[in-house]
């Protein structure tokens, strides 16, 4: 179809800018903690709070995308995200922890764009290329890398409030760009059924909950590390906010590159093999991190490798969704699965903060829980889950 590449590129850009906004607090967690004398638990809660709305909000946003289309929902979410970005700037400028928590909660609106983009690009591509399409779109999660690298630098270069004004302007410009240049696929048809029955119908599909579980591990792991890694690196290796942000950007970039690779490989060898590889590799690399490898080369390489394995898993899961979810329910299923992925990223920073051993200066308990989770998920995937075309009977395997 004419316009595939343009609309995929626009969707990926919009996703990236909104994800930058979603992750505004994480890269600044170290200066926030210093300015407000926050404990590790308070810092973890501050970093995790935007993830909550960005996760749960994907459920209604995915269902609304089925009804109104990706173009309209991209515009609405981008515009709606401007206000909390400005309010976070205000809260941070007066060093108010309570207001940062409240406004950070609403900052999560920007994180719902994922549930808009998957059904949008899905409609533009045939089934055989949906792993590629959703993988490329998913690379927009590189907005977290942009945020990790540029947000601390923008604060240093332009000042704290001005840095947030720049992001707000980028959201506004993106909304205008979408309005002018984006179109819904000619093959897309609005699903005007009431939202609650649609959610119930999607909830009855086994694929919904199977993929929700896997995405909670793969994408949840990515979100957790990309938001909490600046705090982790400061605590364990004593990096500055800018240096920690640079390294976190490298972590996020590795996952961004890996996601479309995971989607493309899923088109060729099947998503189950890719997801299994992701889970086994992620668990092994999390075990390596328990040993606290030396800074720079060893630690950097192990974190980049961890990000790569998590990234191919996120691409594999949504290639699986694209193959197995009924086309008219992709948005609703995506909303639920995306919410599970976001929630998978909400709890680990809280666990890391709560289980941090200040005496030994380590996060052994939190990392060990990730190892165990990856192991369980790999066992379930290998023995219980199968890839089926949409509408196939539960007994069919392929």
Backbone torsions as a table, in degrees:
resi	resn	phi	psi	omega
1	UNK	NA	139.6	177.2
2	UNK	-64.9	131.2	177.9
3	UNK	101.0	0.1	-179.2
4	UNK	-56.4	-55.7	-175.7
5	UNK	-62.0	-43.1	-178.9
6	UNK	-62.1	-46.3	-177.6
7	UNK	-70.3	-33.1	175.2
8	UNK	-65.7	-42.7	179.1
9	UNK	-64.3	-42.4	179.2
10	UNK	-64.0	-42.1	179.6
11	UNK	-64.0	-41.1	-179.7
12	UNK	-65.2	-42.7	177.7
13	UNK	-61.3	-46.4	-178.6
14	UNK	-62.6	-41.1	176.6
15	UNK	-59.9	-45.6	-176.8
16	UNK	-63.9	-45.0	-178.7
17	UNK	-65.0	-41.4	178.3
18	UNK	-67.3	-36.0	178.0
19	UNK	-70.0	-30.8	173.3
20	UNK	-60.3	-48.2	179.3
21	UNK	-61.9	-40.5	-179.0
22	UNK	-60.4	-33.1	-174.8
23	UNK	-104.5	28.9	-178.6
24	UNK	-68.8	-31.2	-173.7
25	UNK	-80.0	-40.5	-175.4
26	UNK	-53.2	-50.6	-177.9
27	UNK	-65.0	-17.7	-180.0
28	UNK	-104.5	12.9	-175.9
29	UNK	-62.4	-36.7	-179.4
30	UNK	-65.2	-49.9	175.9
31	UNK	-64.6	-34.3	175.8
32	UNK	-60.8	-46.9	-178.2
33	UNK	-61.8	-39.8	-179.9
34	UNK	-69.4	-42.8	-176.5
35	UNK	-68.8	-32.4	-175.5
36	UNK	-111.4	8.4	178.4
37	UNK	52.4	54.9	-176.5
38	UNK	-86.9	145.9	172.9
39	UNK	-78.0	171.5	178.6
40	UNK	-62.9	-36.5	178.9
41	UNK	-68.6	-42.5	178.2
42	UNK	-63.8	-40.5	178.1
43	UNK	-64.4	-42.8	179.0
44	UNK	-61.7	-41.4	179.1
45	UNK	-64.3	-40.5	179.1
46	UNK	-62.8	-43.0	-179.7
47	UNK	-68.3	-36.7	-173.9
48	UNK	-81.7	-23.7	-172.2
49	UNK	-56.9	-45.7	179.3
50	UNK	-61.2	-25.5	-178.5
51	UNK	-64.7	-31.3	-174.3
52	UNK	-61.2	-55.5	-179.2
53	UNK	-67.7	-38.8	178.2
54	UNK	-61.8	-20.2	179.4
55	UNK	-91.1	-61.5	-176.9
56	UNK	-63.0	-36.0	-178.7
57	UNK	-63.8	-18.1	179.2
58	UNK	-66.6	-25.3	-178.0
59	UNK	-66.0	-57.1	177.4
60	UNK	-67.2	-34.0	-179.6
61	UNK	-65.7	-38.9	176.8
62	UNK	-62.7	-42.7	179.1
63	UNK	-66.5	-39.5	178.8
64	UNK	-67.5	-30.9	176.4
65	UNK	-65.2	-37.5	174.9
66	UNK	-59.3	-31.9	-176.1
67	UNK	-88.6	-46.5	-170.7
68	UNK	-103.9	-11.6	178.9
69	UNK	92.1	156.5	-176.4
70	UNK	-66.9	-38.6	-178.0
71	UNK	-58.0	-51.2	-178.6
72	UNK	-62.7	-42.0	-177.2
73	UNK	-71.8	-33.9	174.7
74	UNK	-60.3	-42.1	179.5
75	UNK	-63.8	-48.0	-176.5
76	UNK	-61.7	-47.3	-176.8
77	UNK	-67.0	-41.9	-179.6
78	UNK	-62.2	-44.1	179.8
79	UNK	-67.8	-42.7	-178.3
80	UNK	-64.7	-24.6	-177.7
81	UNK	-78.9	-15.7	-177.4
82	UNK	-63.5	-43.7	-175.6
83	UNK	-60.9	-51.3	179.7
84	UNK	-63.8	-30.2	175.8
85	UNK	-60.6	-44.4	179.6
86	UNK	-68.0	-37.2	179.5
87	UNK	-69.4	-35.9	175.1
88	UNK	-62.9	-39.9	176.8
89	UNK	-59.1	-43.3	178.9
90	UNK	-64.0	-47.4	-177.7
91	UNK	-61.8	-43.0	179.7
92	UNK	-67.6	-32.3	-178.4
93	UNK	-69.5	-23.0	178.2
94	UNK	-107.2	10.4	177.3
95	UNK	55.0	45.9	179.2
96	UNK	-102.5	108.4	-179.8
97	UNK	-65.6	-42.3	-178.4
98	UNK	-62.2	-46.3	-180.0
99	UNK	-67.0	-35.1	176.3
100	UNK	-62.1	-40.8	177.0
101	UNK	-62.7	-46.1	-177.2
102	UNK	-65.1	-49.1	-177.2
103	UNK	-73.9	-30.7	174.8
104	UNK	-64.4	-32.8	175.5
105	UNK	-58.1	-47.4	-178.9
106	UNK	-76.1	-20.1	174.2
107	UNK	-60.7	-22.4	178.9
108	UNK	-60.8	-17.3	177.7
109	UNK	-53.0	-39.9	-177.9
110	UNK	-61.5	-28.3	-178.5
111	UNK	-74.2	-9.1	-178.8
112	UNK	-80.2	-7.8	-177.5
113	UNK	-60.3	-24.0	178.9
114	UNK	-58.3	-41.5	-178.2
115	UNK	-71.3	-15.1	174.8
116	UNK	-82.2	-44.6	-170.5
117	UNK	-72.9	-36.5	-176.8
118	UNK	-60.9	-53.1	177.5
119	UNK	-65.5	-30.6	179.8
120	UNK	-62.9	-52.1	-178.6
121	UNK	-74.2	-29.1	177.6
122	UNK	-57.6	-40.9	-177.9
123	UNK	-69.9	-22.1	-178.2
124	UNK	-83.5	-16.6	-171.8
125	UNK	-124.3	148.0	176.1
126	UNK	-71.1	160.8	-177.0
127	UNK	-52.3	-37.1	-176.1
128	UNK	-68.2	-16.2	-178.4
129	UNK	-117.6	11.3	-177.2
130	UNK	-74.4	-26.9	173.5
131	UNK	-62.6	-43.9	175.6
132	UNK	-60.8	-49.3	-174.9
133	UNK	-63.6	-48.2	-179.2
134	UNK	-69.5	-29.5	176.9
135	UNK	-67.8	-44.3	178.3
136	UNK	-64.8	-45.8	177.6
137	UNK	-58.9	-43.2	-178.8
138	UNK	-61.8	-20.5	176.5
139	UNK	-63.8	-14.5	175.1
140	UNK	-62.6	-14.6	175.1
141	UNK	-65.9	-5.4	171.8
142	UNK	-63.0	-10.0	171.9
143	UNK	-55.3	-29.8	176.5
144	UNK	-68.2	-34.7	176.6
145	UNK	-68.2	-42.9	177.2
146	UNK	-59.0	-42.8	-179.5
147	UNK	-65.3	-46.1	-178.8
148	UNK	-60.3	-39.6	-177.1
149	UNK	-80.4	-46.7	-169.7
150	UNK	-91.5	-32.0	-175.1
151	UNK	-57.8	-50.4	178.0
152	UNK	-61.6	-35.1	179.8
153	UNK	-69.9	-41.3	177.0
154	UNK	-59.2	-39.5	178.6
155	UNK	-63.2	-41.8	179.0
156	UNK	-68.1	-39.5	-175.0
157	UNK	-79.4	-44.1	-169.8
158	UNK	-112.8	-15.1	-175.1
159	UNK	104.0	157.0	-173.1
160	UNK	-61.6	-53.6	-176.2
161	UNK	-65.9	-43.4	-179.1
162	UNK	-60.9	-37.2	178.1
163	UNK	-58.5	-41.2	179.2
164	UNK	-72.2	-33.5	176.4
165	UNK	-63.9	-35.2	178.2
166	UNK	-63.0	-43.6	179.8
167	UNK	-66.5	-40.6	177.6
168	UNK	-60.8	-41.6	178.6
169	UNK	-65.5	-37.5	178.3
170	UNK	-64.5	-38.5	176.7
171	UNK	-63.9	-43.7	180.0
172	UNK	-64.1	-44.8	178.7
173	UNK	-62.8	-37.4	178.6
174	UNK	-65.7	-41.0	178.2
175	UNK	-60.8	-40.3	178.2
176	UNK	-66.6	-41.9	178.8
177	UNK	-60.6	-44.6	178.1
178	UNK	-61.4	-43.4	-179.0
179	UNK	-59.9	-37.7	-174.8
180	UNK	-85.6	-40.1	-166.5
181	UNK	-111.9	-15.3	-175.1
182	UNK	-93.6	147.2	174.6
183	UNK	-136.7	148.2	170.9
184	UNK	-74.4	151.3	179.9
185	UNK	-60.6	141.1	175.4
186	UNK	-59.1	-24.4	-179.2
187	UNK	-83.8	-9.9	-178.7
188	UNK	-74.9	135.6	177.0
189	UNK	-125.4	131.1	-179.5
190	UNK	-65.5	136.8	174.5
191	UNK	-99.2	102.5	-172.6
192	UNK	-92.4	10.2	177.7
193	UNK	-64.4	149.5	177.9
194	UNK	-54.8	145.9	-172.8
195	UNK	-63.2	-46.1	-175.2
196	UNK	-61.0	-47.5	176.0
197	UNK	-60.9	-34.5	178.1
198	UNK	-64.2	-40.9	178.1
199	UNK	-64.8	-39.9	177.6
200	UNK	-62.8	-42.7	-179.3
201	UNK	-64.0	-43.0	178.0
202	UNK	-66.0	-34.5	179.1
203	UNK	-67.8	-18.6	178.5
204	UNK	-84.9	-9.8	-179.8
205	UNK	-83.9	128.9	178.8
206	UNK	-61.2	-36.2	-178.0
207	UNK	-59.9	-32.2	-178.6
208	UNK	-59.9	-50.1	-174.2
209	UNK	-80.6	-29.0	175.6
210	UNK	-64.9	-46.8	-179.6
211	UNK	-72.6	-30.6	176.0
212	UNK	-60.4	-42.7	179.2
213	UNK	-63.0	-47.8	-177.5
214	UNK	-67.7	-38.4	-178.6
215	UNK	-71.0	-30.6	176.2
216	UNK	-61.5	-32.5	179.3
217	UNK	-79.8	-52.4	-173.7
218	UNK	-71.9	-58.7	-178.9
219	UNK	-72.5	-36.1	177.3
220	UNK	-59.3	-40.8	177.2
221	UNK	-62.9	-41.6	178.3
222	UNK	-62.7	-49.4	-178.5
223	UNK	-60.9	-44.4	-178.1
224	UNK	-59.5	-46.8	-178.7
225	UNK	-71.4	-39.4	-176.8
226	UNK	-68.6	-24.8	177.5
227	UNK	-92.9	-34.5	-174.6
228	UNK	-96.7	-13.8	-175.4
229	UNK	-59.4	-38.3	176.7
230	UNK	-56.6	-41.5	177.8
231	UNK	-66.2	-43.2	179.8
232	UNK	-59.4	-48.5	-177.1
233	UNK	-66.7	-35.4	176.2
234	UNK	-65.8	-43.1	-176.2
235	UNK	-70.0	-48.2	-173.9
236	UNK	-82.4	-41.3	-172.8
237	UNK	-113.7	-1.1	176.3
238	UNK	59.8	40.0	174.3
239	UNK	-79.1	152.5	172.9
240	UNK	-72.7	170.0	-179.4
241	UNK	-60.8	-41.1	-179.4
242	UNK	-68.3	-43.9	-179.8
243	UNK	-66.4	-41.0	177.9
244	UNK	-65.2	-38.0	178.1
245	UNK	-63.8	-39.6	178.2
246	UNK	-61.5	-44.2	-178.9
247	UNK	-71.0	-35.0	176.3
248	UNK	-66.7	-36.5	176.4
249	UNK	-61.4	-39.5	177.0
250	UNK	-63.3	-40.3	176.7
251	UNK	-60.5	-50.3	-177.6
252	UNK	-65.0	-37.8	-179.2
253	UNK	-64.2	-38.8	177.9
254	UNK	-60.7	-41.4	178.4
255	UNK	-68.1	-35.8	179.3
256	UNK	-63.9	-45.6	178.8
257	UNK	-64.8	-36.8	-175.6
258	UNK	-73.0	-30.1	-174.3
259	UNK	-60.4	-52.3	177.1
260	UNK	-63.8	-30.5	175.3
261	UNK	-61.9	-43.1	177.3
262	UNK	-60.9	-40.2	178.4
263	UNK	-66.6	-44.6	-178.9
264	UNK	-65.3	-44.9	178.5
265	UNK	-64.2	-32.8	177.5
266	UNK	-64.9	-35.2	175.9
267	UNK	-63.2	-29.3	-173.9
268	UNK	-93.3	-45.2	-174.2
269	UNK	-113.5	-3.8	-179.7
270	UNK	99.1	140.8	-176.2
271	UNK	-68.1	-26.9	-177.3
272	UNK	-62.0	-44.3	-179.4
273	UNK	-63.1	-38.5	-178.6
274	UNK	-69.3	-43.2	180.0
275	UNK	-65.1	-40.4	177.4
276	UNK	-61.0	-45.5	177.7
277	UNK	-58.8	-42.0	179.7
278	UNK	-60.8	-48.8	-175.9
279	UNK	-65.3	-42.9	-179.3
280	UNK	-66.6	-45.0	179.8
281	UNK	-64.7	-41.8	-179.3
282	UNK	-63.9	-43.2	178.9
283	UNK	-61.8	-41.9	-179.8
284	UNK	-65.1	-42.1	-178.7
285	UNK	-71.8	-33.1	175.0
286	UNK	-63.2	-36.1	177.0
287	UNK	-64.8	-37.5	177.3
288	UNK	-61.9	-40.3	-177.8
289	UNK	-64.8	-25.9	177.8
290	UNK	-59.0	-32.1	-177.7
291	UNK	-77.5	-4.5	-177.1
292	UNK	50.8	68.3	179.2
293	UNK	-59.5	155.1	-177.5
294	UNK	-56.1	151.1	-178.9
295	UNK	-61.1	164.5	179.9
296	UNK	69.3	-109.7	-165.9
297	UNK	-61.4	-53.4	-175.1
298	UNK	-67.1	-51.3	-179.5
299	UNK	-65.7	-42.0	-179.7
300	UNK	-62.2	-44.9	-179.2
301	UNK	-64.8	-40.3	-178.1
302	UNK	-69.3	-37.6	177.8
303	UNK	-69.8	-39.5	177.5
304	UNK	-63.5	-42.0	178.2
305	UNK	-64.0	-40.8	176.7
306	UNK	-60.3	-45.0	179.0
307	UNK	-61.5	-39.9	-179.8
308	UNK	-62.2	-44.9	-179.9
309	UNK	-65.9	-41.0	176.2
310	UNK	-63.4	-38.0	-178.3
311	UNK	-65.4	-45.5	179.8
312	UNK	-66.2	-28.8	177.6
313	UNK	-66.8	-40.2	179.2
314	UNK	-65.0	-38.6	176.4
315	UNK	-65.8	-39.1	-179.9
316	UNK	-66.6	-40.1	-178.5
317	UNK	-62.6	-44.3	-177.1
318	UNK	-81.1	-18.4	166.2
319	UNK	-66.3	-36.8	177.5
320	UNK	-64.4	-45.6	177.5
321	UNK	-60.3	-45.3	-177.6
322	UNK	-61.6	-33.2	179.5
323	UNK	-77.6	-34.5	-165.4
324	UNK	-108.7	-19.5	-178.7
325	UNK	-84.8	140.3	175.1
326	UNK	-57.4	134.4	-174.6
327	UNK	-53.0	-39.4	-176.8
328	UNK	-75.4	-6.5	-179.3
329	UNK	-116.3	7.2	-175.5
330	UNK	-59.6	-43.1	-179.3
331	UNK	-61.8	-44.5	-179.0
332	UNK	-67.3	-43.8	177.5
333	UNK	-62.6	-43.1	178.7
334	UNK	-59.6	-40.9	179.1
335	UNK	-59.2	-45.1	-179.3
336	UNK	-68.6	-46.6	179.8
337	UNK	-64.2	-42.8	178.6
338	UNK	-63.1	-37.9	177.7
339	UNK	-63.0	-42.3	178.6
340	UNK	-62.2	-39.6	178.4
341	UNK	-63.7	-43.3	178.4
342	UNK	-64.7	-43.1	178.3
343	UNK	-65.0	-31.5	174.7
344	UNK	-62.0	-25.5	176.4
345	UNK	-92.3	-11.2	-177.9
346	UNK	-76.3	-43.9	-172.2
347	UNK	-79.0	-35.8	-178.2
348	UNK	-56.4	-43.0	177.3
349	UNK	-59.8	-36.1	177.6
350	UNK	-65.7	-41.4	178.7
351	UNK	-65.5	-42.8	-179.9
352	UNK	-61.5	-43.1	179.3
353	UNK	-66.2	-40.5	-176.5
354	UNK	-73.7	-29.8	-175.7
355	UNK	-101.4	4.1	179.5
356	UNK	-60.8	130.6	179.3
357	UNK	-96.2	101.0	-177.3
358	UNK	-68.9	-27.2	179.8
359	UNK	-68.7	-48.7	179.9
360	UNK	-90.4	-5.0	-176.8
361	UNK	51.1	58.8	179.1
362	UNK	-148.1	162.2	179.0
363	UNK	-116.9	38.0	-173.1
364	UNK	-57.1	-44.9	-175.8
365	UNK	-63.1	-47.8	-179.0
366	UNK	-61.9	-43.4	179.8
367	UNK	-68.4	-36.3	178.1
368	UNK	-64.8	-35.4	176.8
369	UNK	-65.1	-35.9	176.2
370	UNK	-65.6	-42.1	177.3
371	UNK	-58.1	-47.2	-178.7
372	UNK	-64.5	-40.3	179.9
373	UNK	-63.7	-44.1	178.5
374	UNK	-62.3	-39.2	179.9
375	UNK	-64.1	-47.0	178.6
376	UNK	-61.8	-44.2	-179.4
377	UNK	-63.2	-38.6	178.7
378	UNK	-65.1	-41.1	179.1
379	UNK	-64.0	-45.4	179.5
380	UNK	-62.1	-43.6	-179.5
381	UNK	-63.2	-43.9	-176.3
382	UNK	-66.3	-39.3	-171.6
383	UNK	-105.2	-18.2	-172.2
384	UNK	-118.2	-22.1	-171.7
385	UNK	-108.1	140.3	179.8
386	UNK	-136.3	150.5	179.1
387	UNK	-87.0	122.1	179.4
388	UNK	-127.7	141.0	174.1
389	UNK	-64.6	152.1	-180.0
390	UNK	-54.3	130.2	177.7
391	UNK	90.5	-5.8	179.9
392	UNK	-71.5	154.9	177.8
393	UNK	-71.9	152.6	-177.6
394	UNK	-58.8	-21.2	-177.9
395	UNK	-78.3	-17.8	-176.3
396	UNK	-75.5	141.8	179.0
397	UNK	-127.7	140.8	171.2
398	UNK	-161.5	NA	NA
